[in-house]
Amino acid sequence: MFRWEPSQDAYVIMYPEGIVKLNQTAGEILNYCDGQHYIGDIVAGLTEKFDASESFIFEQVNDFLEVSYGKGWIKITS
């Protein structure tokens, strides 16, 4: 379960075995993972929010999504 946890002041992923506290960027990326956004949407939103280069944001988002998929945090939808 992905949610904002006030006591952690961060987004978290909760498992029966424990909790993963996410940094700000990871939380921002996962907020876009709702089945309605494409990677381009995520990159555009974060490029504007963090005032960083699009190529840098794309690389970071892509890497994080690969890890998230591998851990089962996200699924690919068509």
Z-matrix of the N, CA and C atoms (Angstrom, degrees):
N
C 1 1.433
C 2 1.530 1 108.40
N 3 1.315 2 115.73 1 128.76
C 4 1.464 3 122.93 2 178.40
C 5 1.519 4 107.92 3 -102.54
N 6 1.319 5 116.33 4 128.20
C 7 1.466 6 119.52 5 177.90
C 8 1.520 7 111.19 6 -163.97
N 9 1.339 8 114.05 7 165.17
C 10 1.464 9 121.38 8 173.24
C 11 1.520 10 107.62 9 -78.80
N 12 1.315 11 116.83 10 131.22
C 13 1.466 12 121.84 11 179.43
C 14 1.524 13 108.06 12 -117.55
N 15 1.338 14 117.52 13 103.54
C 16 1.462 15 120.61 14 -177.76
C 17 1.527 16 113.67 15 -56.23
N 18 1.322 17 116.87 16 -37.63
C 19 1.469 18 118.77 17 -178.26
C 20 1.530 19 112.09 18 -66.32
N 21 1.334 20 117.11 19 -24.37
C 22 1.466 21 121.74 20 177.49
C 23 1.535 22 111.15 21 -95.48
N 24 1.340 23 116.39 22 -12.64
C 25 1.460 24 122.85 23 -173.77
C 26 1.521 25 110.42 24 52.95
N 27 1.349 26 114.91 25 42.76
C 28 1.459 27 120.51 26 -176.85
C 29 1.523 28 109.79 27 -163.74
N 30 1.335 29 114.68 28 162.84
C 31 1.456 30 119.36 29 169.11
C 32 1.516 31 107.56 30 -76.44
N 33 1.327 32 115.10 31 146.52
C 34 1.457 33 120.71 32 -179.48
C 35 1.520 34 109.58 33 -136.82
N 36 1.301 35 114.54 34 159.74
C 37 1.455 36 122.32 35 168.51
C 38 1.517 37 104.93 36 -115.67
N 39 1.330 38 115.22 37 123.13
C 40 1.460 39 120.24 38 -176.17
C 41 1.529 40 109.83 39 -105.15
N 42 1.315 41 114.77 40 134.67
C 43 1.459 42 124.01 41 176.59
C 44 1.518 43 107.94 42 -120.62
N 45 1.327 44 117.17 43 163.02
C 46 1.468 45 118.20 44 172.17
C 47 1.539 46 111.60 45 -59.62
N 48 1.345 47 116.03 46 -31.38
C 49 1.465 48 120.72 47 -177.75
C 50 1.522 49 113.88 48 -85.17
N 51 1.311 50 118.01 49 -13.27
C 52 1.458 51 118.42 50 -176.83
C 53 1.512 52 112.64 51 166.75
N 54 1.331 53 114.29 52 -155.74
C 55 1.462 54 121.51 53 -173.38
C 56 1.529 55 108.92 54 -141.74
N 57 1.331 56 115.62 55 143.03
C 58 1.465 57 121.49 56 173.52
C 59 1.516 58 106.68 57 -114.77
N 60 1.319 59 116.32 58 117.96
C 61 1.468 60 121.71 59 176.98
C 62 1.525 61 107.53 60 -87.11
N 63 1.320 62 116.33 61 125.89
C 64 1.457 63 121.94 62 -177.24
C 65 1.524 64 110.95 63 -97.45
N 66 1.322 65 115.61 64 147.68
C 67 1.457 66 118.17 65 173.32
C 68 1.530 67 109.03 66 -75.49
N 69 1.304 68 117.39 67 173.14
C 70 1.466 69 121.95 68 -174.69
C 71 1.524 70 111.86 69 -57.78
N 72 1.311 71 117.18 70 -45.87
C 73 1.457 72 120.65 71 -176.84
C 74 1.520 73 111.00 72 -64.79
N 75 1.317 74 117.64 73 -44.08
C 76 1.464 75 120.88 74 179.10
C 77 1.520 76 110.52 75 -60.59
N 78 1.319 77 116.71 76 -42.91
C 79 1.455 78 120.63 77 177.67
C 80 1.516 79 112.12 78 -62.13
N 81 1.314 80 116.28 79 -41.32
C 82 1.465 81 120.80 80 178.49
C 83 1.524 82 110.74 81 -62.57
N 84 1.323 83 116.91 82 -43.45
C 85 1.465 84 120.85 83 179.93
C 86 1.523 85 109.82 84 -62.81
N 87 1.319 86 117.91 85 -49.24
C 88 1.461 87 120.28 86 -177.61
C 89 1.523 88 112.60 87 -65.85
N 90 1.316 89 117.79 88 -25.74
C 91 1.464 90 119.54 89 174.74
C 92 1.521 91 111.86 90 -60.89
N 93 1.317 92 116.72 91 -30.39
C 94 1.460 93 120.96 92 178.89
C 95 1.528 94 112.27 93 -79.76
N 96 1.312 95 118.27 94 -15.59
C 97 1.466 96 122.35 95 -174.69
C 98 1.523 97 109.82 96 -84.68
N 99 1.327 98 114.30 97 72.30
C 100 1.460 99 121.27 98 -176.49
C 101 1.524 100 112.51 99 -120.26
N 102 1.327 101 116.42 100 10.83
C 103 1.455 102 120.66 101 -178.54
C 104 1.518 103 113.62 102 82.63
N 105 1.315 104 117.03 103 -2.44
C 106 1.465 105 121.68 104 -177.98
C 107 1.526 106 112.96 105 -110.43
N 108 1.330 107 117.06 106 -13.98
C 109 1.466 108 121.40 107 -175.67
C 110 1.524 109 111.30 108 -114.28
N 111 1.313 110 114.40 109 145.55
C 112 1.457 111 122.18 110 174.01
C 113 1.523 112 108.26 111 -98.21
N 114 1.326 113 116.23 112 168.31
C 115 1.467 114 120.10 113 -179.26
C 116 1.530 115 110.44 114 -58.84
N 117 1.321 116 117.54 115 -35.11
C 118 1.470 117 120.50 116 177.69
C 119 1.518 118 112.44 117 -61.37
N 120 1.332 119 116.61 118 -36.47
C 121 1.466 120 120.94 119 177.09
C 122 1.526 121 110.73 120 -64.98
N 123 1.331 122 115.14 121 -42.46
C 124 1.467 123 120.19 122 -179.97
C 125 1.519 124 109.95 123 -63.34
N 126 1.324 125 115.77 124 -47.55
C 127 1.472 126 120.70 125 -178.66
C 128 1.524 127 110.43 126 -61.92
N 129 1.321 128 117.35 127 -45.09
C 130 1.474 129 120.27 128 -179.41
C 131 1.530 130 110.84 129 -61.91
N 132 1.316 131 117.22 130 -45.71
C 133 1.457 132 120.58 131 -179.62
C 134 1.511 133 113.18 132 -63.22
N 135 1.333 134 116.04 133 -43.14
C 136 1.465 135 119.39 134 -178.62
C 137 1.522 136 112.51 135 -75.59
N 138 1.324 137 117.06 136 -31.41
C 139 1.469 138 120.09 137 176.09
C 140 1.518 139 109.88 138 -61.18
N 141 1.320 140 115.57 139 -42.83
C 142 1.462 141 119.90 140 179.00
C 143 1.537 142 111.24 141 -70.21
N 144 1.311 143 116.68 142 -44.43
C 145 1.464 144 120.47 143 -176.34
C 146 1.526 145 112.78 144 -65.31
N 147 1.336 146 116.64 145 -42.61
C 148 1.463 147 120.30 146 -174.92
C 149 1.526 148 113.32 147 -100.15
N 150 1.340 149 117.57 148 1.66
C 151 1.458 150 121.73 149 177.51
C 152 1.527 151 111.17 150 49.69
N 153 1.339 152 114.79 151 52.27
C 154 1.466 153 121.26 152 179.35
C 155 1.523 154 108.47 153 -123.00
N 156 1.318 155 116.33 154 168.07
C 157 1.461 156 119.76 155 -178.98
C 158 1.523 157 110.10 156 -70.16
N 159 1.308 158 115.04 157 146.08
C 160 1.460 159 120.84 158 -179.09
C 161 1.525 160 111.60 159 -61.32
N 162 1.325 161 117.48 160 -39.47
C 163 1.467 162 119.62 161 -179.24
C 164 1.525 163 111.61 162 -66.03
N 165 1.328 164 117.25 163 -38.73
C 166 1.465 165 120.90 164 177.72
C 167 1.529 166 110.20 165 -64.92
N 168 1.332 167 116.74 166 -47.40
C 169 1.466 168 121.16 167 -179.84
C 170 1.524 169 110.11 168 -62.21
N 171 1.325 170 117.43 169 -43.94
C 172 1.465 171 119.98 170 179.84
C 173 1.522 172 111.07 171 -57.32
N 174 1.313 173 117.00 172 -46.42
C 175 1.460 174 120.96 173 -179.01
C 176 1.533 175 111.05 174 -61.16
N 177 1.321 176 116.29 175 -44.59
C 178 1.460 177 120.45 176 -179.33
C 179 1.532 178 111.54 177 -66.52
N 180 1.324 179 116.50 178 -43.66
C 181 1.465 180 120.83 179 179.49
C 182 1.519 181 110.15 180 -63.95
N 183 1.317 182 116.77 181 -46.49
C 184 1.459 183 121.09 182 -179.55
C 185 1.532 184 111.07 183 -59.29
N 186 1.317 185 116.65 184 -46.59
C 187 1.472 186 120.46 185 178.80
C 188 1.525 187 111.04 186 -60.97
N 189 1.330 188 117.13 187 -45.10
C 190 1.458 189 120.38 188 -178.78
C 191 1.525 190 111.12 189 -65.32
N 192 1.336 191 117.67 190 -40.64
C 193 1.461 192 120.09 191 179.37
C 194 1.521 193 111.45 192 -65.38
N 195 1.324 194 117.74 193 -36.86
C 196 1.467 195 120.53 194 176.66
C 197 1.529 196 110.63 195 -62.42
N 198 1.314 197 116.97 196 -45.23
C 199 1.465 198 121.07 197 178.62
C 200 1.533 199 109.84 198 -64.72
N 201 1.321 200 116.91 199 -44.32
C 202 1.463 201 121.48 200 -179.12
C 203 1.526 202 111.49 201 -61.56
N 204 1.318 203 116.17 202 -40.56
C 205 1.459 204 120.50 203 177.53
C 206 1.529 205 110.30 204 -65.06
N 207 1.319 206 115.93 205 -44.31
C 208 1.461 207 120.88 206 179.08
C 209 1.522 208 112.98 207 -60.88
N 210 1.321 209 116.95 208 -32.58
C 211 1.465 210 121.39 209 179.83
C 212 1.532 211 112.13 210 -86.43
N 213 1.331 212 116.44 211 -5.21
C 214 1.457 213 120.22 212 -179.81
C 215 1.514 214 114.56 213 81.95
N 216 1.327 215 117.05 214 14.66
C 217 1.474 216 120.66 215 180.00
C 218 1.523 217 111.44 216 -75.50
N 219 1.331 218 116.65 217 -29.70
C 220 1.466 219 121.61 218 179.81
C 221 1.515 220 108.86 219 -131.44
N 222 1.334 221 115.57 220 159.63
C 223 1.456 222 122.30 221 176.36
C 224 1.517 223 107.79 222 -127.23
N 225 1.311 224 116.17 223 152.24
C 226 1.457 225 121.00 224 177.20
C 227 1.523 226 107.97 225 -85.78
N 228 1.332 227 115.88 226 130.75
C 229 1.455 228 121.17 227 177.01
C 230 1.518 229 108.73 228 -116.55
N 231 1.301 230 115.72 229 158.00
C 232 1.468 231 118.48 230 -179.91
C 233 1.498 232 111.03 231 -102.16
